[in-house]
Amino acid sequence: MRILTSYQLLVLDPSRRGVLGPLRQHITSKFVLARVDLTPIVEACFPKHVRGGPVGPDAPTPRINTSQTIAFVRQVVAVAVPLIRGAQGHGDLFDGILFHGLETLPHAPIFTEVAAFLRACGVLVFVELQPPTFSSQHLPDMNALHGVLMVNVTIGLDGSRRDYFQMVPHVYRIIKAYTEQQSTREDFAVLICEAVSSQATVSPAQINRLLKFTQFYKAVPWFTVAEGLSVPKYNRPLTRATSALEFMGAIEYQAIRKAWVQHRVE
């Protein structure tokens, strides 16, 4: 219940135990996304040898049977549409759908068509992009989406600092695509989730780096421990770290320093 009242944006897995009950009991006006895994749907609709798409820049696009594509579209729509507000089933609980598992798709156009259809039905479609490739080879047409969620862009799971230059081939295409959307659409959102292990040590400088990155690209940041993705007690509000220069310029510090100098003079 604390999660439902503490955040303006929620991403919840409707298939997990203990999610739908509290939502029904505490109908919220906050923006709630249902996180849906495409992996089981892909595994049910496509043979193993075409999943994951072409490997390498010169690899041919796998040949997909029309009936397989139709089955995939039907299953995704059957899962997504009942979750949206105004629909039957759980329609009073969710505002949009966040799809993850794009890396299992045979190729991007399949999901682009699904996303475009869902958007035409009034469904807000978001996709989750994971490192190290961030599913760039399976990135659907951004025009069919309402936003993206990128995981561990600036900080690794172990708390390490990510090198932007090493991610250029994959991340640059995504950033270029969504900045084009942001320049023409007010309804396109970019979310960044930095989830680190509870055993990892993250410095204030890394947190400030994350916040600067999200401010520059107009993204909504969320920093948490990886365990917090499934255990609510690990989710705590994050206070922006104060740099050394900011601390020295703070009024409280100046007052303490002034009192200390006067004491020395006396």
Secondary structure as GFF3:
##gff-version 3
##sequence-region A 1 266
A	DSSP	alpha_helix	2	6	.	.	.	ID=ss1
A	DSSP	beta_strand	9	12	.	.	.	ID=ss2
A	DSSP	alpha_helix	20	25	.	.	.	ID=ss3
A	DSSP	beta_strand	31	37	.	.	.	ID=ss4
A	DSSP	alpha_helix	39	45	.	.	.	ID=ss5
A	DSSP	three_ten_helix	48	50	.	.	.	ID=ss6
A	DSSP	alpha_helix	66	80	.	.	.	ID=ss7
A	DSSP	three_ten_helix	81	83	.	.	.	ID=ss8
A	DSSP	beta_strand	96	100	.	.	.	ID=ss9
A	DSSP	three_ten_helix	102	104	.	.	.	ID=ss10
A	DSSP	alpha_helix	108	120	.	.	.	ID=ss11
A	DSSP	beta_strand	124	129	.	.	.	ID=ss12
A	DSSP	three_ten_helix	136	138	.	.	.	ID=ss13
A	DSSP	three_ten_helix	142	144	.	.	.	ID=ss14
A	DSSP	beta_strand	147	151	.	.	.	ID=ss15
A	DSSP	three_ten_helix	164	167	.	.	.	ID=ss16
A	DSSP	alpha_helix	168	184	.	.	.	ID=ss17
A	DSSP	beta_strand	189	196	.	.	.	ID=ss18
A	DSSP	alpha_helix	204	216	.	.	.	ID=ss19
A	DSSP	beta_strand	220	225	.	.	.	ID=ss20
A	DSSP	three_ten_helix	226	229	.	.	.	ID=ss21
A	DSSP	three_ten_helix	232	234	.	.	.	ID=ss22
A	DSSP	alpha_helix	244	249	.	.	.	ID=ss23
A	DSSP	alpha_helix	251	265	.	.	.	ID=ss24
###
